[in-house]
Amino acid sequence: MRLQRLLRAAGLAAPAGPGPDVVAVEQDSRRCRPGAIFVAVPGLRVDGHRFAADAVRAGAVAVVAERPPDPPIPAATPLVLAADCRRALSALAAELAGHPSRRMIVAGITGTDGKTTTTTMLWAAWRAAGERALSLTTVDRRIGDEVRANPEHVTTLEAPELHALLAEAAGAGCSRAAVETSSHALLLHRVDDVDYDVAVYTRITSEHLDLHGTREAYLRSKARLLELVGTRAGGLAVLDRDDDFAFPVLARAPVSRRLTCSVAGAPDADLVLESAHVVDNCVHMVAATPWGRASIDLRMAGRFNAANALAALGAACGTGAPLEDAARGIAALEAVRGRMERVALGQPFAVLIDYAHTAAALEAVLAELRPATRGRLWVVFGSAGERDRQKRPAMGAVAARLADALVITDEDPRAEDRMAILEEIAAGAEAAGAVRGDRLHIVPDRAEAIWFAVGRLGPGDTLVLAGKGHERTIEVEGGALPWDERAAAERALRRLGWGPAP
């Protein structure tokens, strides 16, 4: 697309003349190539204005910035000033990609916990109904039946990458897209130009207060998804009726259609869980819906997944999927990687991997496993550096209350003092009654922490490895170290003689 046309379509001032062809929109100067537009985003840690000249040297044909860059760019390179470069990045990316979200029914799934599982369930429900569908989650990207790992720690991609994947999916014939949508993406305008048709909400607790400041501000960012759906014809909101914090706010948003879900049996909810029983690490659930009753055997542990299934059913059937097909698709879905994932090498105790990295998620996992554990319940967990500090003692307190033994370890310390993070978690655990050296242990190295816990398990015990889930790195000062939670658990088990040799 010619530079002038692209800028004008994105609502930006354009230089005279059509200008050169634009082949890409980038906010990272290192990714610029001949024909790219560089957008100088003032990031949370690094200001893109510092790298505009580097982008031009790499071939950028124009720079969009909020002020003249320093160091300056060559006078011959068009400089387009924008009031907000993040908004401009979104508009330019969508326009260059041809607004692919307009060619699909797009559902955004947001909340604190359960987003990845709900997104994947919705994809599975659509697929069973015969729709070619896309899902974009923290764990993977699925276009039709092709599954690709998501190697980054980013839930929702930056606008250029997001619209490129939407365009690829639309070109591959996808009629539906389920997009896990984070509060970061909503606050930082990454998804401003995604044409959402459906907003699905899982439970909202507290997370990312390092960015949002307060729980109320966090909720306001989440509510932005409903604003993007708006009152467009057929626009649908799927809300958690049991969420006493978020529901009263979200229910006031004007949308064309609204469905509410309740696992607690709220009489005014549209989708209600009638029963849920855990049998052999599966959840047998029966739900009453506007389309009839559905009986689903979830191939994943955790009663809390019934809430995710209700939301996915609502979104799938609310966009035309027959209930029988949607239920069948959800029932056929294998457990999502890193979500209540079992590591079984024949040992007489249970080892599970879960992504729980908030106090509420950790509480849900431990509360589920507490009555199902004949022996002792162990948990290995930490909390991320350079993120919300308030959740650290809260997670320690939850673990101390529900688990028999706690091993506190690294999650992603980043540039923070690792021991300072662990001590903040330990303070919450000690305040809740855990005694250091008895029930409470601090083992900073995560591999050693897993070995420490596994080596102390006996028949009937359960160990939960929480916080890393599917992730493939541990972020430390200066970069990222390779990590595989399942491989670490299997190594520890093999050291004890369980399972075949690798």
Residue pairs with C-beta under 8 A, 6 or more apart in sequence:
1 21
1 22
1 95
1 96
2 18
2 19
2 20
2 21
2 22
3 14
3 15
3 18
3 19
3 20
3 21
3 22
3 37
3 61
3 62
3 78
4 14
4 15
4 16
4 17
4 18
4 19
5 14
5 18
6 22
6 37
6 92
6 95
6 96
7 13
7 14
7 15
7 62
7 80
7 92
8 14
9 95
10 88
10 91
10 92
10 95
11 91
12 64
12 80
12 82
12 88
12 91
12 92
13 80
13 81
14 80
15 62
15 78
15 80
19 61
19 62
19 78
20 35
20 61
21 35
22 35
22 36
22 37
22 61
22 62
22 96
23 33
23 34
23 35
23 36
24 31
24 32
24 33
24 35
24 36
24 37
24 96
24 160
25 36
25 37
25 39
25 89
25 92
25 93
25 96
25 159
25 160
26 32
26 36
26 37
26 38
26 39
26 55
26 60
26 160
27 38
27 39
27 40
27 41
27 48
27 85
27 89
27 158
27 160
29 38
29 48
29 51
29 52
29 54
29 55
29 58
29 60
30 54
30 58
32 38
32 54
32 55
32 58
32 59
32 60
33 58
33 59
34 59
34 61
35 59
35 61
36 55
36 58
36 59
36 60
36 61
37 60
37 61
37 62
37 63
37 64
37 92
38 48
38 51
38 52
38 55
38 56
38 60
38 62
38 63
38 64
39 48
39 63
39 64
39 65
39 85
39 88
39 89
39 92
40 47
40 48
40 49
40 51
40 52
40 63
40 64
40 65
40 66
40 69
40 85
41 48
41 85
41 86
41 89
42 48
42 49
42 66
42 85
44 211
48 65
48 85
49 65
49 66
49 67
49 69
49 70
50 69
50 70
50 71
52 60
52 63
52 65
52 69
52 71
52 73
53 69
53 71
53 72
53 73
53 74
55 63
56 63
56 73
56 74
56 77
60 77
61 77
61 78
62 77
62 78
62 79
62 80
63 69
63 73
63 77
63 78
63 79
63 80
64 80
64 81
64 82
64 85
64 88
64 89
64 92
65 79
65 80
65 81
65 82
65 85
66 81
66 82
66 83
66 84
66 85
67 81
68 79
69 79
73 79
82 88
84 189
86 188
86 189
86 190
87 189
87 192
89 158
89 159
89 160
89 189
90 159
90 189
90 190
90 191
90 192
90 193
91 192
91 193
93 159
93 160
93 162
93 163
93 164
93 193
94 101
94 159
94 163
94 193
94 194
95 193
96 163
97 163
97 164
97 166
97 167
98 167
99 193
99 195
100 163
100 166
100 167
100 169
100 170
100 171
101 163
101 166
101 177
101 193
101 194
101 195
101 196
102 195
103 170
104 134
104 166
104 169
104 170
104 174
104 175
104 176
104 177
105 175
105 176
105 177
105 197
105 198
105 319
106 166
106 176
106 177
106 179
106 194
106 195
106 196
106 197
106 198
107 122
107 176
107 177
107 178
107 179
107 196
107 197
107 198
107 199
107 200
107 315
107 319
108 179
108 181
108 191
108 194
108 196
108 198
108 199
108 200
108 225
108 228
108 229
109 115
109 118
109 119
109 122
109 178
109 179
109 180
109 181
109 200
109 201
109 202
109 311
109 315
110 180
110 181
110 182
110 183
110 186
110 199
110 200
110 201
110 202
110 222
110 225
111 118
111 201
111 202
111 203
111 204
111 222
111 240
112 202
112 203
112 204
112 205
112 206
112 207
112 358
112 360
112 361
113 202
113 203
113 205
113 356
113 358
113 360
113 361
113 364
114 202
114 203
114 304
114 305
114 307
114 308
114 311
115 137
115 138
115 155
115 180
115 181
115 182
115 202
116 137
116 138
116 139
116 180
116 336
116 339
116 355
117 300
117 305
117 308
117 336
117 339
118 200
118 202
118 308
118 311
118 312
119 135
119 136
119 137
119 178
119 179
119 180
120 135
120 137
120 139
120 142
120 178
120 333
120 336
121 308
121 309
121 311
121 312
121 329
121 330
121 333
122 135
122 178
122 200
122 312
122 315
122 316
123 133
123 134
123 135
123 142
123 176
123 178
124 312
124 329
124 330
124 332
124 333
125 312
125 313
125 315
125 316
125 321
125 325
125 326
125 327
125 329
125 330
126 133
126 176
126 178
126 316
126 319
126 321
126 326
126 329
127 133
127 144
127 145
127 329
128 321
128 325
128 326
128 328
128 329
128 330
128 332
129 316
129 320
129 321
129 322
129 325
129 326
129 329
130 325
131 175
131 176
131 321
132 144
132 172
132 173
132 174
132 175
132 176
133 142
133 144
133 174
133 175
133 176
133 177
133 178
134 141
134 142
134 143
134 144
134 165
134 166
134 169
134 174
134 176
134 177
134 178
134 179
135 141
135 142
135 177
135 178
135 179
135 180
136 150
136 156
136 157
136 162
136 165
136 177
136 178
136 179
136 180
137 150
137 155
137 180
138 150
138 154
138 155
138 180
138 355
138 470
139 149
139 150
139 336
139 337
139 338
139 469
139 470
140 147
140 148
140 149
140 150
140 337
141 147
141 148
141 150
141 165
142 148
143 165
143 168
143 169
143 172
143 174
144 172
144 173
144 174
149 472
151 472
153 412
153 471
153 473
153 475
155 180
155 181
155 182
155 184
155 185
156 162
156 179
156 180
156 181
156 182
156 184
156 185
156 190
156 191
157 165
157 190
158 190
159 189
159 190
159 191
159 192
159 193
162 179
162 190
162 191
162 194
163 193
163 194
166 177
166 194
169 177
176 319
178 315
179 191
179 194
179 196
181 191
181 225
183 207
183 208
183 211
183 212
183 218
183 221
183 222
184 190
184 208
184 211
185 191
186 221
186 222
186 224
186 225
187 211
187 212
187 221
187 224
191 225
191 228
192 228
194 228
196 225
196 228
196 229
197 229
197 232
197 234
197 235
197 236
197 319
198 229
198 235
198 236
198 237
198 238
198 315
198 318
198 319
199 225
199 226
199 228
199 229
199 236
199 237
199 238
199 255
200 238
200 311
200 312
200 314
200 315
201 222
201 225
201 237
201 238
201 239
201 240
201 243
201 246
201 250
201 311
202 240
202 307
202 308
202 311
203 240
203 242
203 243
203 246
203 307
203 360
204 218
204 219
204 222
204 243
204 245
204 246
205 245
205 358
205 359
205 360
206 215
206 218
206 358
206 359
206 360
206 388
206 390
206 391
207 218
207 358
207 388
207 391
208 218
208 387
208 388
209 215
209 218
209 388
209 390
209 391
210 386
210 387
210 388
210 389
212 218
212 221
215 245
219 245
219 246
219 249
222 246
222 250
223 249
223 250
223 253
226 237
226 250
226 253
226 255
227 253
229 235
229 236
229 237
229 255
230 254
230 255
231 254
231 255
231 256
232 256
233 256
234 256
234 257
235 255
235 256
235 257
236 255
236 256
236 257
236 258
236 259
236 315
236 318
236 319
237 250
237 253
237 255
237 257
237 258
237 259
238 259
238 260
238 261
238 311
238 314
238 315
238 318
239 247
239 250
239 251
239 258
239 259
239 260
239 261
240 246
240 247
240 260
240 261
240 262
240 307
240 311
241 247
241 260
241 261
241 262
241 264
241 266
241 268
241 269
242 261
242 262
242 263
242 264
242 266
242 307
247 260
251 258
251 260
257 318
259 270
259 271
259 290
259 314
259 318
260 266
260 268
260 269
260 270
260 271
261 269
261 270
261 271
261 272
261 307
261 310
261 311
261 314
262 269
262 271
262 272
262 273
262 310
263 273
263 276
263 303
263 306
263 307
263 310
264 273
265 272
265 273
265 274
266 272
270 289
270 290
270 314
271 287
271 288
271 289
271 290
271 310
271 313
271 314
272 287
272 288
273 285
273 286
273 287
273 306
273 307
273 310
274 286
274 287
274 288
274 293
275 284
275 285
275 286
276 283
276 284
276 285
276 286
276 303
276 306
277 283
277 284
277 285
278 284
278 301
278 303
278 368
278 372
281 300
281 301
281 342
282 297
282 298
282 299
282 300
282 301
283 297
283 298
283 300
283 301
283 302
283 303
283 305
283 306
284 295
284 296
284 297
284 298
285 295
285 296
285 297
285 298
285 306
285 309
286 293
286 294
286 295
286 296
287 293
287 294
287 296
287 306
287 309
287 310
287 313
289 313
289 314
289 317
289 323
290 317
291 317
291 322
291 323
292 323
294 313
294 323
294 324
294 326
294 327
295 327
296 309
296 327
296 330
296 331
297 331
298 305
298 306
298 309
298 330
298 331
298 333
299 331
299 332
299 333
299 334
299 335
300 333
300 334
300 335
300 336
300 339
300 340
301 335
301 340
301 342
301 352
301 368
302 339
302 340
302 364
302 365
302 368
303 368
304 364
304 365
304 368
305 340
309 330
312 326
312 330
313 323
313 326
313 327
313 330
316 326
316 329
317 323
317 326
335 341
335 342
336 470
337 469
337 470
338 353
338 354
338 355
338 468
338 469
338 470
338 471
338 485
339 354
339 355
339 469
340 352
340 353
340 354
340 365
341 352
341 353
341 354
341 469
341 486
342 350
342 351
342 352
342 353
343 351
343 352
343 353
343 486
343 489
343 490
343 493
344 350
344 351
345 490
345 493
345 494
345 498
345 499
345 500
346 498
346 499
347 457
347 493
347 496
347 498
347 499
348 458
348 459
348 460
349 375
349 457
349 458
349 459
349 460
349 461
349 462
349 463
350 373
350 461
350 462
350 463
351 454
351 457
351 462
351 463
351 465
351 489
351 493
352 369
352 462
352 463
352 464
352 465
353 464
353 465
353 468
353 469
353 485
353 486
353 489
354 361
354 365
354 464
354 465
354 466
354 469
355 361
355 466
355 467
355 468
355 469
355 470
355 471
356 362
356 364
356 365
356 381
356 464
356 466
356 467
357 381
357 383
357 384
357 411
357 466
357 467
358 391
358 395
359 391
359 394
359 395
359 397
359 398
362 379
362 381
362 395
362 398
362 399
362 466
363 398
363 402
365 464
365 466
366 377
366 379
366 398
366 399
366 402
366 403
366 464
367 402
369 377
369 462
369 464
370 377
370 402
372 462
373 460
373 461
373 462
374 460
375 458
375 459
375 460
375 461
375 462
376 404
376 405
376 457
376 458
376 461
376 462
377 402
377 403
377 404
377 405
377 461
377 462
377 464
378 403
378 404
378 405
378 406
378 407
378 453
378 456
378 457
378 461
378 462
378 463
378 464
379 399
379 403
379 405
379 406
379 407
379 463
379 464
379 466
380 407
380 409
380 446
380 449
380 450
380 453
380 463
380 464
380 465
380 466
381 395
381 399
381 406
381 407
381 408
381 409
381 411
381 425
381 464
381 465
381 466
381 467
382 408
382 409
382 410
382 411
382 421
382 422
382 425
382 446
382 467
383 391
383 392
383 395
383 411
383 421
383 424
383 425
383 467
384 411
384 412
384 413
384 414
384 475
385 411
385 412
385 413
385 414
385 415
385 416
385 418
385 421
385 475
386 414
386 415
386 416
389 424
392 421
392 424
392 425
392 428
393 424
393 425
393 427
393 428
393 429
393 431
394 428
395 425
395 428
396 406
396 408
396 424
396 425
396 426
396 427
396 428
396 429
396 430
396 431
396 432
396 434
397 428
397 429
397 431
397 432
399 406
399 429
399 434
400 406
400 428
400 429
400 430
400 432
400 433
400 434
400 439
400 440
401 432
401 433
403 439
403 464
404 439
405 439
405 440
405 441
405 453
405 456
406 429
406 434
406 439
406 440
406 441
407 441
407 442
407 443
407 449
407 452
407 453
408 422
408 425
408 426
408 429
408 440
408 441
408 442
408 443
408 449
409 422
409 442
409 443
409 444
409 445
409 446
409 448
409 449
409 450
410 418
410 421
410 422
410 444
410 445
410 446
410 449
410 474
410 476
411 446
411 467
411 468
411 474
412 474
412 475
412 476
413 421
413 474
413 475
413 476
413 477
414 475
414 476
414 477
415 477
418 444
419 444
422 442
422 444
423 442
426 436
426 440
426 442
429 440
430 436
430 440
434 440
436 442
441 452
443 449
443 452
446 468
446 474
446 483
446 488
447 488
447 491
450 465
450 488
450 489
450 492
451 491
451 492
451 495
453 463
454 463
454 489
454 492
454 493
454 495
454 496
455 492
455 495
455 496
457 463
465 485
465 489
468 474
468 483
468 485
469 485
470 485
471 483
471 485
472 482
472 483
472 484
473 480
473 481
473 482
473 483
474 480
474 481
474 483
475 481
490 499
490 502
491 502
493 499
494 501
494 502
